[in-house]
Amino acid sequence: MTVDFDRTAADYGAYRAGFPDEFFTRVSAMNVGLGRQRIVDLGTGTGALARGFARRGCIVTGLDPARAMLDEARRLDAEAGVQVTYRVGRAEDTGLDGARWDVVCAGQSWHWFDRPRAGMEVRRLLVAGGALAICHMDYLPLAGNV
């Protein structure tokens, strides 16, 4: 299936909820998202996960194949007053330097990847003892919601 996320970037930026603060508190207890960690966010989209880690003092690079999603991420980062480096690329072949990253993460995106190839790329990217964080959240249905 081919999906053109460039066509939906504005909607993602306007309507998709980011990860809550409690998420970042929980993963920090697992040594993920600690200040000054070098993090690469695969399939970053509008940068929700990347931005959350940047707010906590991490040095973050977000990677996504959809240029418009990255443009939206930069806009949202400017509003939030954080800085993330964004690059166009794919999880399976990032083009990033190997053995440099403390954490590789993917928020709401791992299912889009060729997982065996992405896993090999993650292994190449991480420093010894680094962590892979595959992050997902569900939305709670409330009475009266669509």
C-alpha positions as CSV (number, residue, x, y, z in Angstrom):
1,M,0.0,0.0,0.0
2,T,1.3,3.5,-0.9
3,V,0.3,6.3,1.3
4,D,1.1,10.0,0.5
5,F,1.6,11.6,3.9
6,D,2.5,14.9,2.3
7,R,-1.2,15.3,1.5
8,T,-2.2,15.0,5.1
9,A,0.6,16.9,6.9
10,A,-1.6,19.9,7.8
11,D,-4.3,17.7,9.3
12,Y,-1.7,15.7,11.3
13,G,-0.3,19.0,12.6
14,A,-3.6,20.4,13.5
15,Y,-5.5,17.4,14.9
16,R,-3.2,14.5,16.0
17,A,-2.5,14.4,19.7
18,G,1.0,14.2,20.9
19,F,2.4,12.0,23.6
20,P,1.4,13.1,27.1
21,D,4.0,14.3,29.7
22,E,3.4,11.1,31.7
23,F,4.7,9.1,28.7
24,F,8.1,10.9,28.9
25,T,8.2,10.5,32.7
26,R,7.6,6.7,32.3
27,V,10.3,6.2,29.6
28,S,12.8,8.3,31.5
29,A,12.6,5.6,34.3
30,M,13.8,3.2,31.6
31,N,16.7,5.5,30.7
32,V,15.1,6.7,27.5
33,G,14.8,10.5,26.9
34,L,17.3,11.6,29.5
35,G,18.8,15.1,29.0
36,R,21.6,15.3,26.4
37,Q,20.9,11.8,25.0
38,R,21.3,11.6,21.2
39,I,18.0,10.4,19.8
40,V,16.9,9.6,16.3
41,D,13.1,9.4,15.7
42,L,12.2,7.2,12.8
43,G,9.0,8.0,10.9
44,T,8.8,11.3,12.9
45,G,5.9,12.7,10.9
46,T,5.1,16.1,12.5
47,G,7.7,15.5,15.2
48,A,5.4,14.8,18.2
49,L,7.8,12.3,19.8
50,A,10.9,14.2,18.7
51,R,9.6,17.5,20.1
52,G,8.8,15.9,23.5
53,F,12.3,14.5,23.8
54,A,13.8,17.9,22.7
55,R,11.7,19.6,25.5
56,R,13.6,17.4,27.9
57,G,17.0,18.4,26.7
58,C,17.7,15.6,24.3
59,I,19.6,16.2,21.0
60,V,17.1,14.8,18.5
61,T,17.1,14.1,14.8
62,G,13.8,13.2,13.2
63,L,13.6,11.2,9.9
64,D,10.6,10.9,7.6
65,P,10.1,10.3,3.9
66,A,7.3,13.0,3.7
67,R,8.8,16.4,3.2
68,A,5.5,18.2,4.0
69,M,5.4,16.4,7.4
70,L,8.8,17.7,8.2
71,D,7.8,21.2,7.3
72,E,4.8,20.9,9.6
73,A,7.2,19.5,12.3
74,R,9.4,22.5,12.0
75,R,6.4,24.9,12.3
76,L,5.2,23.1,15.4
77,D,8.8,23.1,16.9
78,A,9.0,26.9,16.4
79,E,5.7,27.3,18.2
80,A,7.0,25.1,21.0
81,G,10.4,26.9,21.2
82,V,12.4,23.7,20.7
83,Q,15.0,22.6,18.1
84,V,15.1,19.3,16.3
85,T,17.1,18.4,13.2
86,Y,14.9,16.9,10.5
87,R,16.0,14.9,7.5
88,V,14.1,13.3,4.6
89,G,14.8,9.6,4.8
90,R,13.5,6.1,5.5
91,A,13.9,3.9,8.6
92,E,15.4,1.0,6.6
93,D,18.3,3.1,5.2
94,T,18.7,6.3,7.2
95,G,22.0,7.6,5.8
96,L,22.9,8.6,9.4
97,D,26.2,7.8,11.0
98,G,26.3,4.4,12.7
99,A,27.1,3.7,16.4
100,R,26.3,7.3,17.3
101,W,22.8,7.2,18.8
102,D,21.8,6.5,22.5
103,V,18.2,5.9,21.6
104,V,16.4,5.1,18.4
105,C,12.6,5.6,18.6
106,A,9.5,5.3,16.5
107,G,6.2,6.8,17.6
108,Q,3.1,5.5,16.0
109,S,5.1,4.5,12.9
110,W,6.9,1.2,13.3
111,H,4.1,-0.7,11.5
112,W,4.8,1.3,8.3
113,F,8.4,0.0,8.1
114,D,10.0,-3.1,6.5
115,R,10.6,-4.2,10.1
116,P,13.5,-6.7,9.5
117,R,15.4,-4.1,7.5
118,A,14.5,-1.3,10.0
119,G,15.7,-3.5,12.8
120,M,19.1,-4.0,11.2
121,E,19.4,-0.3,10.6
122,V,18.6,0.4,14.3
123,R,21.3,-2.0,15.3
124,R,23.8,-0.2,13.1
125,L,22.8,3.2,14.5
126,L,22.9,2.5,18.2
127,V,25.9,2.8,20.5
128,A,26.7,-0.2,22.7
129,G,24.0,-0.4,25.4
130,G,21.7,1.9,23.4
131,A,17.9,1.5,23.4
132,L,15.2,1.0,20.8
133,A,11.8,2.5,21.9
134,I,8.8,1.5,19.8
135,C,6.1,3.9,21.1
136,H,2.4,3.6,20.6
137,M,-0.6,5.0,22.2
138,D,-4.3,4.5,21.8
139,Y,-7.1,7.0,22.3
140,L,-9.7,6.4,24.9
141,P,-13.2,6.3,23.6
142,L,-15.5,8.6,25.6
143,A,-19.2,8.7,25.5
144,G,-20.4,11.3,22.9
145,N,-17.2,11.1,20.8
146,V,-17.3,10.1,17.2
